[in-house]
């Protein structure tokens, strides 16, 4: 293959990659950022704990009654 054809193929592929990258950046900009995994797991654990306690919910660390 001559150098002109190789360069034309390379330019065509670069244009296609740049177009794909532009679409991907627009999609990323349109979607809201997700919270970190540790936050999602932490909130899920809190929900499971609250669900497990059910109607008999009581404080986990009851306050002391101070008599004077």
C-alpha positions, -999 to 999 in steps of 0.1 A, spaced: 0 0 0 13 34 -7 17 60 21 -11 82 8 -37 54 12 -23 45 47 -26 81 58 -61 84 44 -72 52 63 -56 65 95 -73 99 92 -107 82 86 -102 60 117 -92 90 138 -123 109 127 -145 80 136 -128 76 171 -132 114 177 -168 113 168 -174 83 192 -156 102 219 -177 133 214 -209 112 217 -196 95 248 -187 128 265 -222 142 257 -238 111 273 -216 114 304 -224 151 307 -262 143 305 -263 117 332 -259 127 368 -229 114 387 -234 83 408 -225 84 445 -195 63 455 -200 26 462 -192 30 499 -220 55 503 -245 33 485 -236 3 506 -237 23 538 -272 36 531 -283 0 522 -270 -13 555 -288 15 574 -320 6 555 -316 -31 563 -310 -23 599 -340 -1 602 -362 -27 584 -349 -54 608 -358 -34 638 -393 -30 625 -421 -16 647 -401 -23 679 -377 4 670 -357 15 700 -327 37 703 -294 19 699 -277 39 726 -303 49 752 -295 80 771 -287 79 808 -311 94 832 -292 117 854 -306 122 889 -294 150 910 
